[in-house]
Amino acid sequence: MNRRLFLKSSALAMFGVGASPLWLSKAAAAATNNNGARKKVLIAIFQRGAVDGLNMVVPHGEARYYELRPTIAIKNPLDLDGMFGLHPSLEPLMTPWKDGKLAIVNAAGSPDPTRSHFDAQDYMESGTPGVKSTPDGWLNRALPGGKPPSPVRAVSLGPSLPRTMRGAREAVAISNLKDFRIANAKDSESFESMYASTMDKMLAGTSKDTFDAVRAVQNVERSVYTPANNARYPDTRFGNSMKQIARLIKADAGLEVAFADMGGWDTHVNEVPQLSNLLRDFGGTLGAFYTDMGDRMADITIVTMSEFGRTARENGTRGTDHGHANAMLVIGGNVKGGKVYGDWPGLGKDQLYEGRDLAITTDFRDVLSEAVAKQLGVRNSVFPGYQQPKYRNLLIG
């Protein structure tokens, strides 16, 4: 076994500039800010595949919606304000809505007209619509520079670091807390000794902190975790991801930024049962997280996004095709919720984008800029070429 094979097989998915090992320090002191209060946490969630926002946040107050979707329209949504309602599978989100901790931003999205999943996701994760050369992601740029105060300050739940978290600031990808380890204790001791005695100053300087990070995460994983308030996470990839984020937050490990995603939203055919199942997982997971975190939601903001929406009119296979505007959800203790934000453009033929899609009236960067500023305290723009975002006043602060 050599150092290269060790790094490849150790399940340490650590990335920074040039995919170098993470420069780490102790996490315990990073869990609070200078005045002793808990640090704020921003969680970004990506619905990959383009969720049908019109059937997720249903404009049931507009008759045109039912005309455009004779077989797939949601007949009895959970009413929010007389005009909009949630898909019935999102019933768990009615609790934060009634608590005033869930806000919805309708007709939001990227101004770039692409209908390519790959390009649209890249633009949204980089935060630079229409520009493919951006080297880093918006969530990475939102982190302060310098040596990270915690080895788990910025965490993505998955096998590799997503586009949005790559860049100059160090972040870590973890598929599962229990996998963030060396294969066995004997190997760990051998490799730690090998790194400590190496003549390579870079490896020698980072090895101890790297192994400290492994031990810190394993300490979190070894403790028995029981979600609070009888919360029950769905036994799904997304459910498990959010449960692990909850564990890191409650362990006071210094988490400030987290990312999770959920795929499968590309519903071209037979949308009704597919979307119902997907939203049951999505809503059940977010509802469980909200319940589990309890009073700690005061320190947390969750923002959801998808690369684009879907066509206003259903297609010939009882599905929908690639569209334009969508809906974003914002959940958290400092959210001014219980309200649907955004300027509704309407579904009339002359109101639709290119005669087929919901038009965008809120740039997604407006929502993310406000979340970064008011949750992380980063007031300078993290979106190149977009220096004056228009806040919707979703958050207190």
ZIQUIBEL-V475296 format. One record per pair of residues at least 4 apart in sequence whose C-alpha atoms are under 7 Angstrom apart, sorted by the first residue. I is the first residue (numbers start at 1). J is the second residue. Records with the same first field share a line. If there is no record, write none. Layout:
I=J / J
//
This chain:
1=5 / 6
2=6
3=7
4=8
5=9
6=10
7=12
10=181 / 182 / 183
11=179 / 180 / 181
12=180
13=160 / 172 / 173 / 174
14=21 / 22 / 171 / 172 / 173
15=19 / 20 / 21 / 22 / 170 / 171 / 172
16=20 / 21 / 22 / 166 / 167 / 168 / 169 / 170 / 171
17=167 / 168
22=170
23=147 / 206
24=148 / 150 / 151 / 209 / 210
25=148 / 149 / 150 / 151 / 209
26=149 / 150 / 151
27=31 / 149 / 150 / 151 / 253 / 254
28=253 / 254
30=149 / 150 / 254
31=38 / 39 / 252 / 253 / 254
32=36 / 37 / 38 / 39
33=37 / 38 / 39
39=256 / 299
40=256 / 299 / 300 / 375 / 376
41=255 / 256 / 257 / 299 / 300 / 301
42=256 / 257 / 258 / 300 / 301 / 302 / 375
43=257 / 258 / 259 / 301 / 302 / 303
44=258 / 259 / 260 / 302 / 303 / 304
45=259 / 260 / 261 / 303 / 304 / 305
46=260 / 261 / 262 / 304 / 305 / 306
47=51 / 261 / 262 / 263 / 265 / 305 / 306
48=261 / 262 / 263 / 264 / 265 / 306 / 307
49=117 / 263 / 264 / 265 / 266
50=265 / 266 / 306 / 307 / 308 / 309 / 310
51=265 / 266 / 306 / 309
52=56 / 309 / 310
53=57 / 309 / 326 / 327
54=58 / 59
55=73 / 74 / 87
56=86 / 87
57=84 / 85 / 86 / 87
58=77 / 84 / 85 / 86 / 87
59=65 / 83 / 84 / 85
60=65 / 83 / 84 / 85
61=82 / 83 / 84
63=67
64=68 / 347 / 348
65=69 / 347
66=70 / 73
68=312 / 313 / 314
69=73 / 313 / 314
71=318
72=272 / 318
74=87
77=85 / 86 / 87 / 88
78=85 / 86 / 87 / 88
79=84 / 85 / 86
80=84 / 85
86=90
89=276 / 279 / 280 / 283
90=279 / 280 / 283
92=283 / 284 / 287
93=97 / 283 / 287
94=98
95=99
96=100 / 101 / 102
97=101 / 102 / 337 / 338
98=338
100=336 / 337 / 338
101=331 / 332 / 333 / 335 / 336 / 337 / 338
102=330 / 331 / 332 / 335 / 337 / 338
103=329 / 330 / 331 / 335 / 336 / 337 / 338 / 339 / 340
104=327 / 328 / 329 / 330 / 339 / 340 / 341
105=327 / 328 / 329 / 340 / 341 / 342
106=326 / 327 / 328 / 340 / 341 / 342 / 344
107=325 / 326 / 327 / 342 / 344 / 358 / 359 / 360 / 361 / 362
108=325 / 326 / 327 / 328 / 360 / 361 / 362 / 363 / 364
109=308 / 325 / 326 / 360 / 362 / 363 / 364
110=124 / 129 / 363 / 364
111=129 / 363
112=129 / 130
114=120
115=120 / 322 / 323
116=120
117=121 / 307
118=122
119=123
120=124 / 307
121=125 / 307
122=126
123=127 / 128 / 129 / 130 / 131
124=128 / 129 / 307
125=137 / 138 / 163 / 164
126=134 / 136 / 137 / 138 / 163 / 164
127=137 / 138 / 383
128=383 / 384
135=167
136=140 / 164 / 166 / 167
137=141 / 163 / 164 / 165 / 166 / 167
138=142 / 164 / 382 / 383
139=143 / 164 / 165
140=164 / 165 / 166 / 167 / 169
141=382
142=372 / 378 / 382
143=169
145=169
148=153
150=254
151=213
152=172 / 253 / 254 / 255
153=254 / 255 / 256 / 257
154=171 / 172 / 255 / 256 / 257 / 258
155=171 / 172 / 173 / 257 / 258 / 259
156=161 / 172 / 173 / 174 / 258 / 259 / 260
157=173 / 174 / 175 / 241 / 259 / 260
158=173 / 174 / 175
159=173 / 174 / 175
160=173
161=165 / 166 / 172 / 173
162=166
165=171
174=180
176=180
177=217 / 221
178=218 / 221
180=214
181=214
182=187 / 188
183=187
184=188
185=189
186=190
187=191
188=192
189=193
190=194
191=195
192=196 / 207
193=197
194=198
195=203 / 204 / 207
196=204 / 207
198=204
200=204
201=205
202=206
203=207
206=210
207=211
208=212
209=213
210=214
211=215
212=216
213=217
214=218
215=219
216=220
217=221
218=222
219=223
220=251
227=231 / 292
228=292
229=291 / 292
231=288 / 291 / 292
232=288
233=239 / 243 / 284 / 285 / 288
234=239 / 281 / 284 / 285
235=239 / 240
236=240
237=241
238=242 / 261 / 262
239=243 / 285
240=244
241=245 / 260
242=246 / 289
243=247 / 289
244=248
245=249
246=250
247=251
248=252 / 253 / 255
249=253 / 255
267=271 / 319 / 320
268=319 / 320 / 321
269=317 / 318 / 319
270=317 / 318 / 319
271=275 / 318 / 319
272=276
273=277
274=278
275=279
276=280
277=281
278=282
279=283
280=284
281=285
282=286
283=287
284=288
285=289
286=290
287=291
288=292
289=293
290=294 / 297
293=297
296=300
297=332 / 333
298=332 / 333 / 334
299=333
300=332 / 333
301=330 / 331 / 332 / 333
302=330 / 331 / 332
303=329 / 330 / 331
304=328 / 329 / 330
305=328
308=323 / 324 / 325 / 326
309=322 / 323 / 324 / 325 / 326
310=320 / 321 / 322 / 323 / 324 / 357
311=320 / 321 / 322 / 323 / 356 / 357
312=356 / 357 / 358
313=356
314=318 / 319 / 320
315=319 / 320
323=357
324=357 / 358 / 359
325=358 / 359 / 360
331=335
334=395 / 396
335=394 / 395 / 396
336=394 / 395 / 396
342=361 / 362
343=361
345=351 / 359
346=351
347=351 / 352 / 358
348=352
349=355
350=355
352=356 / 357 / 358 / 359
353=357 / 358 / 359
362=366
364=368
365=369 / 389
366=370 / 389 / 390 / 391
367=371 / 391
368=372
369=373 / 381 / 389
370=374 / 391
371=375
372=376 / 377 / 378
373=377 / 378 / 379
374=395 / 397
381=387
383=387
//
